Amino acid sequence: MATTTITPRAAGEDRASVRTTVRRRTVRAIKVYWPVAEATLAACAKGDLDALRADESFASLLHVLEASPELGDFGVYDDVFEVALGAEGFTIRPGARPSLGSVGGRVLSSTLAVTTYVDAAADDDALAQVLARIADAHPWEIPVIELSAPLDLVSRA
């Protein structure tokens, strides 16, 4: 993992009294859109985040995240991920084998956007294995999984 520590000079007259040191590290974001039960989405919107662990679909993603030490490594914190509530929409074309809806139908699904991070220097084979585990656990025929270009995360040093 490439890291850089930066101590900027403070603006204004009192430059000596203010020093903030930050650490940058280069990672790649992995974002996956994961369907959940409407009740799970509603419970999360009301602040009941324990509903995530109880959701059968989401539990399979949690298992992959917890079993993949290369994901969400923040030093003294492991398995770090963020969840955003949302909806996913799609029209099912002929030839599809949908797990929700039917051919020709327009579907709206309760969905979570889950983001985690992997070191940008991770071996391509190891990264491919992690992405395959996520895809294999996903309930959709064609999951939406985004892999970002390298980006910097900033934290206090």
Secondary structure, DSSP 8 states (H G I E B T S, - for coil): --EEEE-----SS-GGG----EEEEEEEEEEEEEE--HHHHHHHHTT-THHHHH-HHHHHHHHHHHT-TTBS--SS--S-EEEEEEEEEEE--TT---SSS-TT-EEEEEEEEEEEEEETT--HHHHHHHHHHHHHH-SSSS--EEE---EEEEEE-
